[in-house]
């Protein structure tokens, strides 16, 4: 089974915009030549290690691990697995969902809780100096 991964990048604003310009240039060049684009690895970018640490806290990373290992059927079940308050787990899940690291899947019956799914198996950290 191939691992699905996301790159976590810590880089300054100048480096970030440089990479965005390069990516757009590659896409435009490939489009002009009629070439198919290779599939890019998804990336989350942070301006500093401190900002990354504030966002990807140990408790949030533990939630990702629990989702991958136990496939909980709801946020409440995840909170039970993590031995944490449901309100705090729900807050952390919203952050992870906004980052694209967790997906919630609505169930057919509206009264049923949303199913949780981690979208990645591996996080790769890159720190630019």
Phi, psi and omega in degrees: 000129180280134179285137172266129185229162174228141177269132172257119186242131174249114183206157178288167183299319181297315179295320179301309181294327175299314180294323178296315179299318178297318180296315178298322179296316178297318180296314180297318179297315179296320180295319180296327181271357180072022180273150176280139180278141174285154182284124182276151175280128179302147184222138169250132182243136177236144181285342181204161176296323180299317179294320177298316181294327177291330183271311181261071182289160176304323180292323178289321176296323177295322176299318177300317179298316181295321178296315180296317186280320190251347181046061181298149183273353181197167175296324179296317178294322177296317178299321178295316178298321182278350184056049181228162178292138183300323181297315180292321178295319179298319177298313179295322178296321178298318178298311181297324178291318178297329177282347182086014181270342179225141174244144172249136181245117179294147178266168182298309179279126186296338181279347180280146179293157178287139177280142182257145178211131175275134185272352183223153177262338190214140174247124178255126182259129177235124178244119178269132181265000000 
